[in-house]
Amino acid sequence: MTSRTERILIIDANEQARSDLSRYLEARGFYVTGFPDVSAARSLFEDNIPDVIFADLPPEAIRELSKRLDEADSFTPIVACTCSESSAEIVQALRAGAADVVLKPCNDDKGALDDVIGKLFDRVRVNRLNQLYRQELEEANRELRTGIAELRADQNAGRKVQLKMLPDHELRLSGLQVDHLIKPSLYLSGDFLDYFRITEDKVLVYIADVSGHGASSAFVTVLLKNLTNRLQRNMRRQSSDDILYPERFLERINSELLDTGLGKHVTVFVGIISISTRTLSYAVGAHFPMPILSFEGGETRFLEGSGLPVGLFEAPEWEVYEVKLDKPFRLLLFSDGILEVIPAKSLDEKEKTLLELVSGGSHTIASLSDALGLGKISELPDDIAIVSVTDTIDGSDNTSST
């Protein structure tokens, strides 16, 4: 095993769990230290802050630990370890400052654990080496420059393919006007979105965020587009109506992701809007943040709902939620990259700011982009995707093409 320099701290009062996870991480080549509580690990925060922390702590303790790391000006992600599969408890840990959550025993699902570690260390390296990378790029030798240029050419070609898979801008579908924005942090994006009419009365819209970055994550977006095309074709042939049901749509994605063996999972929000019944039926595959629904002259709020991620479990089930759309409305869907560009420390504050922007009139993608200054950010910390669905009220677009 090649020696590595990444340092991982484990905080867990359960000595057996701490020891098992430590052995697994050390076998992967990481330098690991473990302590039963934060107090016992205090010396590490003074001289040698770790790169990643795995912690089985209550939300308040995670919040305090995150605050301490912020004060030390250290970008050190915290992975919350928990025995609970409760969506509410997982969201509490994320709100407290955890970058990700894994179920104990952490090393039971090695693929998921490796994916979490890889994703976190990607973010750590990007944040800590970004400045150095820019300074040293011009000093790199000719061979390295040539290699980077070739890599960028390949990625740019892949990016063009991704852009061709996206739906049209300002598309009118059965009385709705739908638009989108997608901005990758690198060349290829792990975020994806689509919207289309599935019947004369129903419009489907979804947004997905693939775990990780790069070519393998971009490949999953191709899989998603291919799947939706096949499901639409199956419905026209009357061989399958899975696409009419949000939960079955997620089940099909789940099945195909597991079959690929890529070790990738996806967070997804999928909604089906019925024009005749004025309802939105939707299912949530661990997607965050939740979409924002705004009624003309009325309230603006996050939709409610939760569910398991897609592509991790063999036979998951998803609940279907329904909301009445009895007034002219706007619906905004986001990938979690939107939270990265909001200048607030806690997740609660970021959500509040986003809701205030939409409530204050940033209903369109253009106005929201201007409010967040997306056009002025040259390097994004994460991919950003936004979908905007606007009720055209008078219904004059019911015959628009798909």
C-alpha positions in Angstrom: 0.0 0.0 0.0 1.4 3.4 -1.1 2.0 5.7 1.8 -0.3 8.8 1.9 -0.2 12.0 3.8 -3.9 12.7 4.3 -4.8 12.7 8.0 -8.1 11.5 9.3 -9.4 11.9 12.9 -12.1 9.6 14.3 -14.1 10.8 17.3 -16.3 8.0 18.7 -17.0 6.9 22.2 -17.5 3.3 21.0 -14.0 1.9 21.1 -14.9 -1.1 18.9 -16.4 1.1 16.2 -13.5 3.5 16.4 -11.0 0.6 16.0 -12.8 -1.0 13.1 -13.0 2.2 11.1 -9.4 3.0 11.9 -8.2 -0.3 10.6 -10.1 0.1 7.4 -8.8 3.6 6.7 -5.2 2.7 7.6 -5.5 -0.2 5.1 -6.4 2.4 2.5 -3.2 4.2 3.3 -4.5 7.1 5.4 -2.8 8.3 8.6 -5.5 7.8 11.3 -5.9 8.9 14.9 -8.9 8.1 17.1 -10.3 9.6 20.4 -13.4 8.9 22.4 -14.4 12.6 22.5 -13.5 16.1 21.3 -11.8 17.0 24.6 -9.4 14.1 24.2 -8.5 15.3 20.7 -7.9 18.9 21.7 -4.2 18.9 21.1 -4.7 18.0 17.4 -6.6 21.3 16.9 -3.7 23.3 18.3 -0.8 21.9 16.2 -1.9 19.5 13.5 -5.5 19.9 12.3 -6.6 16.8 10.4 -7.8 16.8 6.8 -11.1 15.0 7.5 -13.0 14.2 10.7 -15.3 11.2 11.2 -17.4 11.9 14.3 -20.3 10.1 16.1 -21.5 13.2 18.0 -24.9 14.9 18.6 -25.8 17.8 16.3 -24.9 20.4 18.9 -21.4 18.9 19.4 -21.0 18.9 15.6 -22.0 22.5 15.5 -19.4 23.4 18.1 -16.7 21.4 16.4 -17.5 23.1 13.1 -17.3 26.5 14.7 -13.9 25.7 16.2 -12.6 24.6 12.8 -14.0 27.8 11.2 -12.2 29.9 13.9 -9.0 28.1 13.1 -9.5 29.0 9.4 -9.3 25.3 8.5 -11.3 23.7 5.7 -11.8 20.3 7.4 -15.0 18.5 6.4 -16.8 16.6 9.2 -18.5 13.3 8.4 -21.2 12.5 10.8 -21.4 8.8 11.8 -24.8 7.6 12.9 -26.7 4.4 13.5 -30.0 6.1 12.5 -31.5 6.1 9.0 -33.9 8.8 10.0 -34.0 11.5 7.3 -34.7 14.1 10.0 -31.6 13.2 12.1 -29.5 13.2 8.9 -30.7 16.7 8.0 -30.0 17.8 11.6 -26.4 16.7 11.3 -26.0 18.5 7.9 -27.6 21.6 9.3 -25.1 21.5 12.2 -22.2 21.6 9.9 -21.5 18.0 8.7 -20.3 17.8 5.1 -21.7 14.3 4.7 -23.3 11.5 6.7 -22.5 7.7 6.8 -24.3 4.9 8.5 -22.6 2.8 11.2 -20.9 0.5 11.0 -19.1 2.9 8.6 -17.0 0.3 6.9 -19.9 -2.1 6.2 -20.6 -0.4 2.8 -17.1 0.0 1.6 -18.2 1.4 -1.8 -20.2 4.2 -0.3 -17.5 5.0 2.3 -14.8 5.2 -0.4 -17.0 7.5 -2.4 -17.6 9.8 0.5 -13.8 9.9 1.3 -13.0 10.5 -2.4 -15.5 13.3 -2.7 -14.3 15.0 0.5 -10.6 14.9 -0.3 -11.4 16.3 -3.8 -13.0 19.3 -2.1 -10.1 19.6 0.4 -7.5 19.5 -2.3 -9.3 22.0 -4.5 -9.8 24.5 -1.7 -6.3 24.2 -0.3 -4.3 24.0 -3.5 -6.3 26.3 -5.7 -4.1 29.3 -5.1 -0.9 27.3 -5.5 -2.1 25.7 -8.7 -2.7 29.1 -10.4 0.8 30.3 -9.3 2.6 27.2 -10.5 0.7 26.6 -13.7 2.9 29.0 -15.8 6.0 27.4 -14.4 5.1 23.9 -15.4 7.2 22.2 -18.1 6.1 21.9 -21.8 5.1 18.3 -21.4 2.8 19.1 -18.6 1.3 22.0 -20.4 0.7 19.8 -23.4 -1.0 17.2 -21.3 -3.3 19.7 -19.6 -4.2 21.1 -23.0 -5.1 17.7 -24.3 -7.1 16.9 -21.2 -9.0 20.1 -21.5 -9.7 19.5 -25.1 -11.2 16.1 -24.2 -13.2 17.5 -21.4 -14.5 20.4 -23.6 -15.7 17.8 -26.1 -17.5 16.0 -23.3 -19.0 19.3 -22.1 -20.4 19.9 -25.6 -22.1 16.5 -25.5 -23.6 17.3 -22.1 -24.9 20.7 -23.3 -26.6 19.0 -26.3 -28.5 16.7 -23.9 -30.1 19.6 -22.0 -33.6 20.8 -22.9 -34.3 24.1 -24.7 -34.3 27.4 -22.8 -37.6 29.1 -22.1 -39.5 26.1 -23.3 -43.4 26.4 -23.2 -45.1 23.2 -22.1 -48.8 22.8 -21.6 -49.3 26.3 -20.1 -46.0 26.3 -18.3 -42.8 28.2 -19.2 -39.7 26.3 -18.1 -36.1 27.5 -18.2 -32.8 26.4 -16.7 -29.2 27.3 -15.8 -26.3 24.9 -15.4 -22.8 26.0 -14.5 -20.1 23.4 -14.0 -17.3 23.9 -11.5 -14.9 22.1 -13.9 -15.4 21.2 -17.6 -17.8 18.3 -17.0 -20.8 18.5 -14.7 -22.2 16.0 -12.3 -25.4 18.0 -12.2 -28.2 17.3 -14.6 -31.8 18.4 -15.3 -34.5 17.8 -17.8 -38.2 18.7 -18.4 -40.7 17.6 -21.0 -44.3 16.9 -21.6 -45.3 13.3 -21.0 -49.0 13.7 -21.9 -51.1 16.5 -23.1 -51.9 17.2 -19.4 -48.7 16.3 -17.6 -45.2 17.8 -17.5 -42.3 16.1 -15.8 -39.3 18.0 -14.4 -36.4 16.7 -12.5 -33.0 17.8 -11.2 -30.2 15.4 -10.3 -26.8 15.7 -8.6 -24.3 12.8 -9.2 -21.8 12.0 -6.4 -18.3 13.0 -7.2 -17.0 14.9 -10.2 -15.3 14.3 -13.5 -15.9 11.9 -16.4 -17.5 9.1 -14.4 -20.1 11.4 -12.9 -20.7 13.0 -16.3 -21.3 9.4 -17.7 -24.2 9.0 -15.2 -25.8 12.1 -16.7 -25.7 10.4 -20.1 -27.4 7.4 -18.5 -30.1 9.6 -17.0 -30.9 11.2 -20.4 -30.9 7.8 -22.1 -33.2 6.4 -19.5 -35.8 9.3 -19.8 -35.8 8.9 -23.6 -36.4 5.2 -23.3 -39.2 5.7 -20.7 -40.9 8.2 -22.9 -40.6 5.8 -25.9 -42.0 2.9 -23.8 -45.0 5.0 -22.8 -45.7 5.9 -26.4 -45.5 2.2 -27.3 -47.7 1.4 -24.3 -45.1 -1.1 -23.0 -44.5 0.7 -19.7 -46.0 3.8 -17.9 -43.3 4.1 -15.3 -42.6 7.7 -16.3 -46.1 8.7 -15.1 -45.1 7.9 -11.5 -42.4 9.8 -9.6 -41.5 6.9 -7.3 -41.2 4.4 -10.2 -39.1 6.9 -12.1 -36.6 6.9 -9.1 -36.8 3.1 -8.9 -35.7 2.8 -12.6 -32.8 5.1 -12.1 -31.8 3.2 -8.9 -31.9 -0.1 -10.8 -29.8 1.1 -13.7 -27.2 2.8 -11.5 -26.7 -0.4 -9.5 -26.4 -2.4 -12.8 -23.6 -0.2 -14.0 -21.3 -1.0 -11.1 -19.8 2.5 -11.2 -20.3 3.0 -7.4 -22.1 6.2 -8.1 -25.2 7.4 -6.4 -27.5 10.4 -7.3 -29.7 12.8 -5.3 -32.8 13.5 -7.3 -36.0 15.6 -7.1 -38.7 14.6 -9.7 -42.0 16.3 -10.0 -45.0 15.8 -12.3 -47.3 18.8 -12.8 -50.9 18.0 -13.9 -52.5 21.0 -15.7 -56.1 19.7 -15.4 -56.0 18.9 -11.7 -53.6 21.8 -10.8 -51.4 19.5 -8.7 -47.7 18.8 -8.3 -46.8 15.1 -7.4 -43.2 14.6 -6.5 -40.7 12.2 -4.9 -37.4 13.1 -3.2 -34.3 11.0 -3.6 -32.3 12.7 -0.8 -32.1 15.9 -2.9 -31.1 19.1 -1.1 -32.0 21.9 -1.0 -35.7 21.3 -1.6 -37.4 23.3 -4.4 -39.1 26.6 -3.6 -42.7 27.1 -4.5 -44.1 30.6 -4.8 -47.7 31.6 -5.3 -48.7 34.9 -6.9 -49.7 37.3 -4.2 -49.2 34.6 -1.6 -46.6 32.6 0.3 -43.1 31.4 -0.8 -41.8 28.3 0.9 -39.6 25.3 0.5 -41.4 22.1 -0.4 -41.5 19.4 2.3 -40.3 15.8 1.8 -37.5 13.4 2.2 -36.3 10.1 0.9 -33.2 7.8 0.3 -30.5 8.6 -2.2 -30.7 6.8 -5.6 -28.2 4.1 -6.5 -27.1 2.9 -3.1 -29.8 0.4 -1.9 -31.2 -2.7 -3.6 -34.9 -2.2 -2.9 -35.6 1.3 -1.6 -39.0 2.8 -1.5 -39.9 6.5 -2.0 -43.0 8.4 -0.8 -45.0 10.4 -3.2 -46.0 13.9 -2.1 -48.7 16.1 -3.6 -49.3 19.9 -3.5 -52.3 21.8 -4.9 -51.4 24.5 -7.4 -54.7 26.4 -7.1 -53.1 29.8 -7.8 -50.6 31.0 -10.4 -47.2 29.8 -9.2 -43.5 29.6 -9.8 -41.4 26.6 -8.9 -37.6 26.8 -8.5 -35.4 23.7 -8.3 -31.7 23.9 -7.3 -28.7 21.6 -6.9 -26.7 22.0 -3.7 -24.0 24.0 -5.4 -26.3 27.0 -5.1 -25.7 27.0 -1.3 -21.9 27.1 -1.8 -22.1 30.6 -3.4 -24.3 32.1 -0.7 -22.1 34.0 1.8 -23.4 32.5 5.0 -21.7 30.1 7.4 -24.5 27.8 8.5 -26.9 25.8 6.4 -29.8 27.4 8.1 -28.6 30.9 7.2 -27.9 29.8 3.6 -31.5 28.4 3.2 -33.0 31.5 4.8 -31.0 33.8 2.4 -32.1 31.7 -0.6 -35.8 31.9 0.5 -35.5 35.6 1.1 -34.1 36.2 -2.4 -37.0 34.4 -4.0 -39.5 36.0 -1.7 -38.0 39.4 -2.6 -38.6 39.0 -6.3 -35.8 36.9 -7.6 -38.2 34.5 -9.3 -36.4 34.1 -12.6 -33.1 32.5 -13.3 -31.7 35.7 -14.6 -32.7 37.7 -11.5 -31.5 35.0 -9.1 -28.2 34.8 -10.9 -27.7 38.5 -10.7 -28.6 38.6 -7.0 -26.0 35.9 -6.3 -23.4 37.3 -8.6 -23.0 34.0 -10.5 -21.8 35.8 -13.7 -18.9 37.3 -11.8 -17.6 34.1 -10.2 -14.8 32.7 -12.4 -14.3 29.4 -10.4 -17.3 27.8 -8.7 -16.7 25.5 -5.7 -19.3 23.1 -6.9 -21.6 22.6 -9.9 -24.7 24.7 -10.0 -28.0 23.8 -11.6 -31.3 25.7 -11.5 -34.7 25.0 -13.1 -37.5 27.6 -13.2 -41.1 26.6 -13.8 -43.6 29.5 -14.3 -47.4 29.1 -14.6 -48.4 31.2 -17.6 -51.9 31.6 -16.1 -53.9 32.1 -19.3 -53.1 28.6 -20.6 -52.4 29.9 -24.1 -49.3 27.7 -24.5 -51.2 24.4 -24.1 -50.5 23.4 -27.6 -46.8 24.2 -27.6 -44.4 21.6 -28.8 -42.4 19.3 -26.5 
